């Protein structure tokens, strides 16, 4: 069942389905490899502040507002 990236608990892996972020944010995420079909793992999600995720060998902090715009399928 699809959900948004900000709703995943730490340690959970998911496949990106869609990115609904505004133009420049969407482009930046795509440049870093956060593309539909790619896998992401939530490293830290404390319920407030940024979410730390790992994908394709990189670890990045994503703001909660942008994470709400990334639709994922938990695995």
N, C-alpha and C positions, 0 to 999 in steps of 0.2 A: 504494500500500500504506500503510495508516494506521500512524502512529507517534505518539510523544508529543512535545510541544513541546521538551522538554529535549534530544532527540536530533538536532534540526536544526542544521546548520552555519550560520555567519553568512552573510547574503545570501540565504538560502533563504526562499521564500514558501510558505505553506500555507493551507488552508481548515480552519477549526475544525469538527470533527465533533461532539465532545461534551466537556462539562466535568464531571468527577467529583469536584470539590473539595467540601469540607464546606460547609454552609449559608452562613455569613457570607462565606467566600472566594468561593464561587460567585456569590452575589448581588453582591458588589463587582465581580467581573470582568464580570458581565452589565451592570451599571450603566455601566461604562467602555466598553462596546461590544464586548467579547469574547464574542460570541454564536455559536451554531452557524450555520455558513454564511458567517461573516465571514472576511476574509483577514487574515493576520498575516505580518509579515516579521521575521526574526531579524536584529537589528542587531549583537549581540555574544553569543557563547557561548564562554567560555574553558574550559569543562569543570569549573570550580569557581565557586562564588558565584552571584549572580543572573544571569538571562538577560535581556538587553535586547531588547524587541520593539516593533514599531511597528504600529499598526492604526488606521484611520480618523483619521489625522492626529495621533495622540498616540503618544508614546514612553514606555514604562514598564519598570521593572525588576521581574521576577517571580522569586520564590524558586524554587530548583530543585525543592523538594518539591511546590509547587503546579503547576509546569510539567510534572511527571511525570503529573499528573492531567488534563492537557488533551490530548485525542486530536485529532490533525490529519492531514490528507491533503496531503502535499507536492505542489506544482504544478510 
